[in-house]
């Protein structure tokens, strides 16, 4: 037991410098999901196995919480919960039709959405939703296990989480019982919104900050610029351009030409083959001459 407490003391001192764990430390466990303890004795540590959260007493008498299941990588099921990734480069007042996307992974609900946003010095973005709703579909592969999940956020917007028929909106945090392996929707109405987190259990832990948020968004959306130039000797000759995706996409993407770049002697550009890992484009010539397509911008979407 002494060695276990020593190891816990070292680990927790890294998690929380204000940890109070010393002589007479008390280690307990709980197998029941539930709210965080309102108080702990000095030096007391409680591991909740159901929620996979470790509670500890801070030196100021308050209770601290630390996730136990990969807290640095996988606890938050929401992608881009701080709204820092904005590949579509929306600006100003963002007005979205039903189902249209704004910031990465976030789209308008059935009534559309209108919002503005501001960026803090640390890069966190706060949305102000003025009309409609904004939602994210968390794909089934991110809901690894069934049970209780806690949805938390900062701001005045009310939210809800569901896997089918949506319920009423409520102020956060809120708890929902989810089934494993089913697409799950988190949705928010008007008000301010930032730092959205959906995590297993019934306890709210600190917002999870990850260094790979861009790559997580790239699984669902990528922009690629297409450039090729050659001398064609006749009409209807073609050149193929192979584009490797930055990361494997969640599913086979749907390609859309966002904007044609500079073109000369080009009769058409098309996607002739694509999968989760790469896309192949074909550029056709109009005649025998210098032929090029420079800077075509393509969107590849694997959103659910």
ABEGO torsion letter per residue (X at the ends): XAAAAAAAAAAAAAABAABBBBBGBBBBBBABBEBBBABBBBGBBBBBAAAGBBBBBBAAGBBBBBBABGAAAAABABBGAAGABBAAGBBEBBBBBBGBBBBBGBBBBAAEBBBBBBBBAAGBBBBBBABEBBBBBBBAAABABBEBBBBBBBEABBBBBBABBBBBBBBOBBBBBBBBGBBBBBBBBBEBBBGBBBBBEABBBBBBBBAAAAAAAAAABBBBBBBBBBBBABBGBBBBBBBBBABBBABBBBBBBABBBBBBGBAEBBBABBBAABBBBBBBBABBBBBBBBGBBBBBBABX
